[in-house]
Amino acid sequence: MSAPARIMIIDDEERIRQLLLDFLEDYDDEFGLRSCESAEEALLELEREQADLCIVDMRLPGMDGQAFILRAHERGLCRRFVLHTGSMDFSLNRELEAIGLEEADIFFKPCDMEQMLARIRHRLNSNGARP
């Protein structure tokens, strides 16, 4: 049996972080979970232990989700991302597309958690070896 995939949840709203954790904890044989309330905190945590996938809120205080994704990817701290945003007008730009993000990686709050779970599994299985 392989080790659980390391997933980091980054969202400044405690309630949202907890909802995601509670849902994904049901799959603890698949996922090892951590969470942070800011991009800056998440980068420090990822320096200690990389993640296989990050679930990222796009509107964060301080460094926003896009800046976090680009920095984490550039540093090799995480290479797979799923976006979780309340911004209904959010769309991918060239920088995010260039590192492999697709429209299917965007989930608008509130989202269907089963669909997000399917996308997480897809991203973990389709993007090569873990960092």
Helices and strands as residue ranges (DSSP letters): E 5-10, H 14-25, E 31-36, H 39-48, E 53-57, H 65-74, E 81-85, H 94-98, G 103-105, E 106-108, H 113-126
